[in-house]
Amino acid sequence: MSYFEHHVFVCTNQRDPGEQCCNAVGGSEMFAYAKERIGTLKKNGPGQIRINKAGCLGRCDQGPVMVVYPKETWYSFIDKEDIDEIINEHLLNDRVVDRLKI
């Protein structure tokens, strides 16, 4: 059994100005928002959900991106509404959000 039910890695990589990266298109802000939401929902901790920062995940051209384990589901997102949908559907109800999946 996994230590966390869902382990989420959000790319917050910052590259030099002018280079494509997830941080330049909201990666860090959406990481902070997702972590706060999971905390507010009291769904963080062992056996539940862990939201982690990640360096480059190698998919900058589709960024910002996150990957959710254990199912290795990759998402791209734009705003808080997308993050809420991923949390509500995938993390809380184990339903993949096809429209955001990459």
N, C-alpha and C positions, 0 to 999 in steps of 0.2 A: 504494500500500500504506500502511496506517495505521501510525503510529509504534508503537502498542501493539496487540496482538491483541485485547485486551479492555480498555476504559477504563470504570471503574466510579465513579459519583458517588453518595455516600451523604449524604443530607440530615442535617445536624447543626444545623439552624437552631434558635435559642432565642428564644422570644417572651416577652412579659411573663407573670408568673404568672397562671394561669387561662385563658390562650389556648392553643388546640391547636397543638402543634408536634412535630416529629419528635424533637427532643432530649429532650423531656419523657417520651417513651416508648422511650428506649433508643438513639436514633440515634448519639450519640457513642460509647457503649460498643461497639455493634456495628461501627461504623467502625473503631475501634481493634483489635477482634478480627479483622476481615476483613484489615486491613493486616498484622497480625502473622502470621496464617495463611499469607498469600501469601508473606511473607518467609521463614517457616519452610520452606515448600515450595520456596523458591528459584525462584519463578515471577514475581518482580518485575523490571522493567526493560524496556528497548527490545525490541520484538518479542514481549513477553510480556503481563503484566497490570499495570495501574496502578489503585490504589485511591485515590480522592480524596475529601476533604470537599467538601460543597456547602452553599451557603446554601439558602434556601427553594426547593424544586423545584415548589411550587404544588399539592401533593397532600397537604396536611396531614391532611385527613380520612381518608386511607388509610395514614397513617404508623405506624411509620417506613417510609421508602421509599428505594429506590435505583433508578438507571437504568444499564443496561449497554449500552455502545456497542461495536461499530458497529451492532448490530441494533436499538438503541433499545428494549430490553426492560425494562419496569418491573416491580419486585417490591416487595412489602410483606413484612416479616419480623417475628418475635417474639423469637427467641432464637438462641443459638450453633448449635443444631442446624439451624435454617433457613439461617443463613449458611453452615454447612458443606455443606448440600445445594446451595446456589447455587454455591459454589466447586467442589465435586466434579462436579456435573452440567453446569452452564452454562459456567463459566470453564475447567475442565480438559477437558471432553468435548463441549462445544458442543451440549448438550441443554437446551432451555428447561425450567424447572421450572414446569409448568402450575399446580400447586396454590398457588404463591406469586405468580404473575403477576397484575398488575392492569392 
